[in-house]
Amino acid sequence: MDIWMKVGSALLLGAMIIYLWPRAKIMMQESPKGSSDDWKTASIALLGVIGFVILLMMAV
């Protein structure tokens, strides 16, 4: 990739982060906090996905 393409991509990525950071900060402050039941449900779903991926890898 040309050096100017890399520089342009880095500048656009930096501008996107700078543009989105204040919005993300506001969303994090105003979002509802998760209860322990929410975390249990999310962890069970994540473990299910990990188990399924391991099953698929062992099947190959």
C-alpha positions in Angstrom: 0.0 0.0 0.0 1.3 3.5 -0.8 2.5 5.5 2.1 0.0 8.3 1.5 -2.8 5.7 1.6 -1.6 4.6 5.0 -1.3 8.2 6.3 -4.8 9.0 5.0 -6.3 5.9 6.6 -4.6 6.7 9.9 -5.9 10.3 9.8 -9.5 9.2 9.0 -9.4 6.6 11.7 -8.1 9.2 14.2 -10.8 11.7 13.1 -13.5 9.0 13.6 -12.3 8.2 17.1 -12.2 11.9 18.0 -15.7 12.4 16.6 -17.3 9.4 18.3 -15.6 9.6 21.7 -17.9 12.3 23.3 -21.0 10.4 22.1 -19.7 7.1 23.5 -18.9 8.8 26.8 -22.5 10.1 27.0 -24.0 6.7 26.1 -21.9 5.0 28.8 -23.0 7.4 31.4 -26.7 7.2 30.5 -27.0 3.5 29.9 -28.7 1.2 32.4 -26.4 -0.8 34.6 -26.5 -4.6 34.3 -27.6 -6.7 37.2 -26.0 -10.0 38.2 -28.7 -11.9 36.3 -27.9 -10.1 33.1 -24.2 -11.0 33.5 -25.0 -14.6 34.2 -27.1 -14.8 31.1 -24.5 -13.1 29.0 -21.7 -15.4 30.3 -23.9 -18.5 29.6 -24.5 -17.4 26.0 -20.8 -16.6 25.6 -19.8 -20.0 26.9 -22.3 -21.7 24.6 -20.7 -19.9 21.6 -17.2 -20.9 22.7 -18.3 -24.5 23.2 -19.9 -24.6 19.8 -16.7 -23.2 18.1 -14.6 -25.8 19.9 -17.0 -28.5 18.8 -16.7 -27.3 15.2 -12.9 -27.2 15.4 -12.8 -30.8 16.8 -15.1 -32.0 13.9 -12.7 -30.9 11.3 
